[in-house]
Each structure stands twice: as structure tokens, then as C-alpha cells.
Amino acid sequence: MRLLGTHMSIAGGVDQAIERGKSIGCTAIQIFVKSNRQWYSKPLASDEIERFLKLQKETRMFVFAHASYLINLAAESEAAREKSIKSMLEEFEKSEALKLPFTVLHPGASPDESEGIKRVAKSIDSLFKSSKGYKVKLLLENTAGQGSALGYKFEHFAKWLDLVEDPKRLGICFDTCHGYAAGYDLKSDAGYKKTWEEFDKVIGLNKLMAFHLNDSKKGLGSHIDRHEHIGKGTLGKEPFRHLLNDKRFKDLPMALETPKDPEMKLDIMNLKTLKTLIH
């Protein structure tokens, strides 16, 4: 079964995200376990966790989390970095309570790339030590390289996997819009082949654990992070046809992060487009 879906709102409770996903034919969903614009939040209620676990078991929905956009593990300020680690630990605690396999995180931003990469690794070590025994993994997401964002090169991830003390708990979530904007040519057949050969050589395909499927408003190597509906951007439909039919990725969850509307009509449209591409 192809694990395909979108990012779902947790309004009304985390279990409601599963209901919403199921209603539009998702087999996988991504959620925020708390507000993505807040550093901290109150713990999840035990009955909410129970409802979620029961529904997840009944529907067999694959659910994973995305961490708050505020978190910056590469922050130059030690106070800001500690705040980010503390906030990320709360994300982990909630994800662990919900028995989610992993939480996706943007690696962080730093004007000094080399030092920023080292700070991310140290922050992850601190996070893993504080969550020793947890099963939830951390997936670092590739970025478009906008501003001082880290994670736009495969080499950054290779470095983190090398520096982190417990790399078994670390994986990668690949965003198609970010990858293309960063300069990885997913559009041409030759570029698609080369991108994954390079990923495997530099990082290892065994570390790839999830996808964000997004078309891009901007072009190859633009370093501008602007998501677009599938087939409506500069990537077009073909890269998604390749991904959806690539046997190497058949068991990996793929979630949309395309523009949304309250009635989920746009999600339905994008899912429909993706499903027509599966052979």
C-alpha cells in the first residue's frame, strides 16, 4: 500500500487529524503535535492520546510529525539554542506519547555555515541524551538554501550523520521543492538519476525515511522556498511520476505540503493528481 497523504490540522484534538486524513483517502499524514508557532504548549491529555492510538490502530494510518518552525538548533546565541533544544524535547515527548516513528525538523540557520553545522550536531546530541530510551527518530529536512538556512547540500547531512554520537536515531526527509530550488535537478530523467545516485553516495538511501511532495514556484537553483500545487509549478508532473513509481521508495511515507484551503479541496485535487501518476 502506497503511503500517500498530506499535512493535516490537529484542531479539536490530534485524533481529528486521522479522521480528516481518512475522509479524503490518505494512507499517511503529517501533523504538528502542538502549534507550530509556539515554543511550548501544555501536555496532551491522556484521553486524547488514547483516542489517537485507538484510531491510528483501527485505520492503520501512517502518522508522523513536523516540528515547530521556531526551532533553530544552529542558533549562535547559546540561550536561543537551549530554548530550541528544550522546545524540540517537548516535540519529542509528544511524538513518543503518540508512538510516532519520527519528527521532521528544519536543521536550522547560521551565517557561519561550518560553525552552524557543528552546533546542530551538538544540539542533536543534547536532545538525544535528554530523550534516551525514546523510539522516535529525528528526520532532518533538506532546505532550499534560502537566506542562511543549512541543509541545502547533501554534504551537510553526511556531516551531521558523522558528527552525531547516535546516528541510528537520525534520518532524512526529502522535500522536492526544496531539493529543486537548492539545485538538484529532479526534472530531467538524467538529473533525477544523478540526484539519487549522489544522495546514495554522500548520505546513503537507507537514511531516507520520508518525502514532502511539493511543486516549486521558482526554478532550479533559485534557493527560494515557494511551494506550488503538483504539476502547476516549475517541476511539473514527471518528477512525481518518477518518485511514485520508484521501487526504492515504495514503502516510504509521502506527504503534501502544498497550499491549502479550509475545505481541503486543494488537498483532494493534489492527491488526485498524484494518484493518476501511479502505474
VEXPAKOL-132339 format. One line per 5 residues: number of its first residue (from 1); their letters; for each residue x, y, z of C-alpha. Coordinates in Angstrom, 3 decimals. Example, Ala and Ser with C-alpha at 12.3 -4.5 7.8 and 13.67 -1.06 7.14 Angstrom:
BEGIN
1> as> 12.300 -4.500 7.800  13.670 -1.060 7.140
//
This chain:
BEGIN
1> mrllg> 0.000 0.000 0.000  1.408 3.361 -1.061  1.747 5.670 1.991  0.427 8.876 0.484  -1.255 11.872 2.058
6> thmsi> -0.873 15.427 3.242  -0.314 17.637 6.270  -3.406 17.595 8.490  -4.730 20.032 11.096  -4.993 18.815 14.716
11> aggvd> -7.774 21.305 15.543  -10.126 19.627 18.015  -7.513 17.027 19.009  -4.715 15.014 17.407  -7.149 12.164 16.691
16> qaier> -9.152 14.528 14.464  -6.211 14.700 12.067  -6.604 10.963 11.386  -10.343 11.389 10.775  -9.681 14.234 8.345
21> gksig> -6.988 12.284 6.525  -9.161 9.213 6.239  -12.067 11.294 4.863  -10.049 12.315 1.789  -8.330 8.988 1.155
26> ctaiq> -4.953 9.486 2.844  -2.906 6.483 3.934  -0.270 8.731 5.558  -0.476 12.125 7.237  1.916 14.605 8.770
31> ifvks> 0.840 16.614 11.825  2.085 19.235 14.238  1.895 17.815 17.764  1.485 21.384 19.037  1.171 24.848 17.500
36> nrqwy> 3.980 25.321 15.005  4.224 28.991 16.012  4.713 28.405 19.753  7.804 27.372 21.702  5.900 25.358 24.303
41> skpla> 2.402 24.055 24.974  0.500 22.107 27.619  0.893 18.295 27.644  -1.502 16.197 25.598  -4.417 14.906 27.671
46> sdeie> -4.375 11.156 28.363  -7.830 10.641 26.817  -6.721 12.489 23.656  -3.681 10.194 23.391  -5.899 7.140 23.898
51> rflkl> -8.330 8.249 21.184  -5.446 8.866 18.798  -3.782 5.492 19.405  -7.090 3.632 19.061  -7.990 5.375 15.813
56> qketr> -4.489 5.001 14.398  -4.651 1.262 15.065  -8.117 0.944 13.524  -7.318 2.939 10.375  -3.657 1.866 10.054
61> mfvfa> -2.907 5.464 9.109  0.829 6.203 8.951  1.312 9.347 11.059  4.476 11.365 11.546  5.169 14.808 12.987
66> hasyl> 6.730 18.073 11.866  8.387 20.255 14.481  7.835 23.966 15.085  9.375 26.407 12.602  10.734 28.467 15.513
71> inlaa> 13.337 25.856 16.447  16.893 26.633 15.341  19.476 24.121 16.533  22.213 26.152 14.803  21.479 29.421 16.642
76> eseaa> 24.587 31.446 17.503  23.149 32.507 20.864  23.513 29.795 23.478  20.260 30.914 25.129  18.367 30.661 21.823
81> reksi> 19.908 27.260 21.166  18.961 25.961 24.622  15.412 27.227 24.097  15.280 25.377 20.767  16.559 22.138 22.319
86> ksmle> 14.012 22.423 25.156  11.188 23.060 22.669  12.346 20.149 20.487  12.414 17.880 23.527  8.744 18.722 24.111
91> efeks> 8.030 17.820 20.467  9.792 14.501 21.062  7.849 13.823 24.267  4.527 14.329 22.491  5.588 12.276 19.467
96> ealkl> 6.769 9.474 21.758  3.450 9.511 23.663  1.613 9.171 20.332  4.025 6.388 19.262  5.011 8.278 16.107
101> pftvl> 8.045 6.898 14.250  9.718 10.248 13.646  9.551 14.026 13.801  10.724 16.166 10.880  12.807 19.262 11.627
106> hpgas> 14.409 22.009 9.535  18.089 21.774 10.553  18.488 25.462 11.385  20.142 28.615 10.103  23.520 30.210 10.687
111> pdese> 25.549 32.893 8.849  28.675 30.827 9.568  27.915 27.553 7.788  30.770 25.492 9.215  30.141 26.509 12.837
116> gikrv> 26.379 26.207 12.330  26.732 22.602 11.198  28.769 21.805 14.326  26.203 23.495 16.586  23.376 21.446 15.026
121> aksid> 25.271 18.220 15.774  25.919 19.273 19.396  22.271 20.278 19.824  21.122 16.905 18.493  23.475 15.124 20.898
126> slfks> 21.953 17.094 23.772  18.422 16.310 22.552  19.156 12.588 22.221  20.747 12.406 25.680  17.676 14.080 27.202
131> skgyk> 15.395 11.601 25.412  17.414 8.444 26.000  15.284 5.335 25.523  12.812 7.070 23.200  11.940 5.230 19.982
136> vklll> 11.005 8.350 18.000  13.630 9.370 15.444  14.645 12.809 14.223  14.412 13.424 10.463  16.313 16.451 9.231
141> entag> 14.679 18.046 6.191  16.614 19.333 3.193  16.172 23.056 2.538  16.169 25.384 -0.469  19.172 27.238 0.960
146> qgsal> 17.203 30.456 1.357  18.995 33.031 3.489  21.380 31.348 5.929  19.442 28.039 6.073  21.582 24.930 6.467
151> gykfe> 20.747 21.593 4.856  20.671 22.578 1.183  23.576 20.274 0.329  23.705 16.506 0.805  27.149 17.019 2.320
156> hfakw> 25.591 18.839 5.292  23.602 15.713 6.200  26.646 13.473 5.748  28.475 15.732 8.193  25.662 15.534 10.771
161> ldlve> 25.499 11.758 10.484  29.254 11.666 11.031  29.315 14.124 13.965  26.269 12.960 15.939  27.047 10.400 18.639
166> dpkrl> 23.922 8.297 17.980  23.271 8.437 14.199  20.855 5.484 14.429  18.185 7.932 15.657  18.788 10.299 12.743
171> gicfd> 17.271 10.187 9.244  16.337 12.411 6.287  13.047 13.797 4.961  13.425 14.935 1.350  11.340 17.878 0.140
176> tchgy> 11.020 18.003 -3.664  10.515 21.787 -3.893  13.479 22.434 -1.589  15.716 19.990 -3.426  14.957 21.500 -6.839
181> aagyd> 15.362 25.080 -5.579  18.672 24.060 -3.989  19.970 22.917 -7.381  19.201 19.189 -7.538  17.672 18.578 -10.969
186> lksda> 14.766 16.220 -10.336  13.059 17.323 -13.556  15.109 15.667 -16.287  15.485 11.882 -16.438  19.277 12.210 -16.245
191> gykkt> 19.034 14.732 -13.392  16.654 12.504 -11.420  19.011 9.546 -11.778  22.040 11.641 -10.842  20.339 13.190 -7.787
196> weefd> 19.598 9.828 -6.181  22.981 8.382 -7.122  24.579 11.361 -5.379  22.257 11.043 -2.369  23.177 7.383 -2.003
201> kvigl> 26.890 8.063 -2.394  27.039 11.031 0.007  24.383 10.085 2.600  23.042 6.583 1.871  19.499 5.810 0.701
206> nklma> 18.950 3.794 3.895  18.800 7.146 5.746  15.928 8.452 3.581  12.731 7.861 5.562  10.067 10.277 4.266
211> fhlnd> 9.158 12.714 1.486  7.435 16.059 1.242  5.868 16.252 -2.226  5.679 19.853 -3.418  5.972 21.514 -6.807
216> skkgl> 8.043 24.703 -6.875  7.038 28.228 -7.874  10.674 29.072 -8.574  13.254 27.427 -10.808  16.217 25.095 -10.461
221> gshid> 18.879 26.508 -8.151  16.812 29.587 -7.246  17.297 28.988 -3.496  13.764 30.328 -2.993  11.343 28.220 -0.942
226> rhehi> 7.894 28.637 -2.548  5.627 25.581 -2.720  3.182 25.086 -5.587  0.401 22.611 -6.437  1.544 19.372 -8.098
231> gkgtl> 2.038 19.892 -11.832  1.396 23.649 -11.611  4.976 24.755 -10.924  8.420 24.624 -12.495  8.865 20.923 -11.663
236> gkepf> 5.742 19.695 -13.461  4.273 16.216 -13.061  7.092 13.999 -14.344  9.391 14.107 -11.271  6.440 12.969 -9.134
241> rhlln> 5.668 10.157 -11.576  9.269 9.012 -11.176  9.129 9.188 -7.370  5.771 7.463 -7.018  6.882 4.567 -9.194
246> dkrfk> 10.455 4.271 -7.910  10.628 0.869 -6.213  13.318 2.136 -3.846  10.769 4.470 -2.242  7.600 2.338 -2.346
251> dlpma> 7.417 1.894 1.453  8.252 5.495 2.417  5.512 7.944 3.523  4.969 10.874 1.144  3.085 13.926 2.398
256> letpk> 1.954 17.027 0.535  2.747 20.491 1.872  1.042 22.337 -0.963  -1.157 25.456 -0.472  -4.350 24.695 1.471
261> dpemk> -7.965 25.752 1.912  -10.338 25.095 4.862  -12.496 22.589 2.949  -9.426 20.508 1.886  -10.465 20.813 -1.788
266> ldimn> -6.900 21.684 -2.783  -5.523 18.665 -0.904  -8.072 16.459 -2.671  -7.022 17.954 -6.017  -3.305 17.369 -5.381
271> lktlk> -3.848 13.815 -4.088  -5.932 13.029 -7.147  -3.148 14.325 -9.398  -0.569 12.189 -7.596  -2.724 9.048 -7.725
276> tlih> -3.123 9.359 -11.524  0.689 9.158 -11.794  0.998 5.772 -10.057  1.453 2.914 -12.545
//
